Amino acid sequence: MNLEQLDLSDTICAIATPAGMGGIAVIRISGVKSYAVVDSIFHSRRIKLADADANSIHFGIIKSEDQIIDEVLVSKFKGPNSFTGEDTIEIACHGAIYIQQSILKLLQQHGCRLAMPGEFTMRAFSNGKIDLSQAEAVADLIAAESAASHKLAMHQMRGGVAQKLNELRSQLIEFTALLELELDFAEEDVAFADRNKFEALLNSICHEITQLLATFSFGNAIKNGIAVAIVGPPNAGKSTLLNMLLQEERAIVSNIPGTTRDTIEEKITIEGHLFRLIDTAGIRQTTDPIEKLGVARSQEKIHQSDIVMMMYDCTNYEIEELKAAIDSIPPDKHVLLLANKIDLTKSKLFAFEKVTMHLEISALDGKGILSLKEALIKIVNDHIGVATADVILTNQRHYDALQQALNTLALVKQQMDHNISADLLCIDLRAAIRLIGNITGTIDIDTDILGTIFSKFCIGK
Ligand code: GDP
């Protein structure tokens, strides 16, 4: 979206409900001419929208010349008390595509422009109704696939992240202002800003930013799904387990070792948490070029995952091989060791240092699957217990800006150790303040960045 060319004084319209036919569709109109435009096509026996009360709903018909297009309900919202902050109308019409398109065409003929994707939310932002991180949360909320990601997006939309960042930013601004005051009185050689206090403040801000950054990988996992790699030697039953968890035949099950050559990814929700299950080709030494590719990919998937389910066939395994496979898993992963095929034999449970839990299952008849799901939830809950202590970061743009702010503040700390003059400190401090302000859009923000953010929205939002 090219924001430079976007005229925010236009009155815009768009279908806000999903594309296609539904029972009812909603068409949104926002801008100064909203009431006038709709009044020219909407006919109610009682009232003109321009004269109606704010926040009122009216029944009537939409007409194109003499042809009745539909019977509709029209809601009137008066700016600034509307989502966009502007005068807004929502037309609830019947869901036929012909009706939706006809009304949209009529609105354009009477002076509306079609909205760009995300333009309603962008107007809400530019009219000060929401900050940028809240606007991004609107997009996340629409895309939320699980109860947990919905909760995070809702928290962010209600200003969770913004509040925290504004606190940090104001502390920095306050101190920078004192430093700048010193510069104004440079000749008198006075110090308004207590360096020790400032150092303590910087340390505490850096600490808070570091903590916030640490929540990102988990926040991201909640938003996009907690990645669970299913690994183990060929024929351990990985594809069977995936099918059992998905309750459908997605992965190809066969008893020829090495069948799952590529990785398969599927999403499931367990108790409101979204998991991305990744079935990988078995980790084993191989000379087959295609299979080799699969093995490399499975190692990459382990690397990208939060939880590793290491499966083995308890009727046929080598303890040393199993140990070596577990040892090859990076230390930051949670490992669930799954002894599969216990319908065929009794297994022996081993205690490996790296393994969070060792469970007995039968991927074929479902035994132990409930305990497996409970174990997954336990790992998530133990994690969230730590992460929800404060705000959770879920957005890559926020993460990058905060990381840069942290680097800049680290530079300020170094400069202070070397007694660098206040004017140079101020330059870097201003940069850090700007970076934090970029996240909430508190400061003038690059129109390119805005364009990227809002173009991710669907039309009508
Ligand atoms: P993968 O190579 O690890 O993906 O293994 P598959 O899921 O393709 O399974 C290999 C073979 O083991 C298939 O014939 C499955 O039916 C069988 N299998 C998988 N899980 C079980 C189980 O729990 N019990 C029994 N008896 N057979 C299983």
Boltz pocket constraint, residues with backbone or C-beta under 6 A from the ligand:
constraints:
  - pocket:
      binder: B
      contacts: [[A, 232], [A, 233], [A, 234], [A, 235], [A, 236], [A, 237], [A, 238], [A, 239], [A, 240], [A, 241], [A, 252], [A, 253], [A, 254], [A, 255], [A, 256], [A, 257], [A, 258], [A, 259], [A, 260], [A, 280], [A, 340], [A, 341], [A, 342], [A, 343], [A, 344], [A, 361], [A, 362], [A, 363], [A, 364], [A, 365]]
      max_distance: 6.0
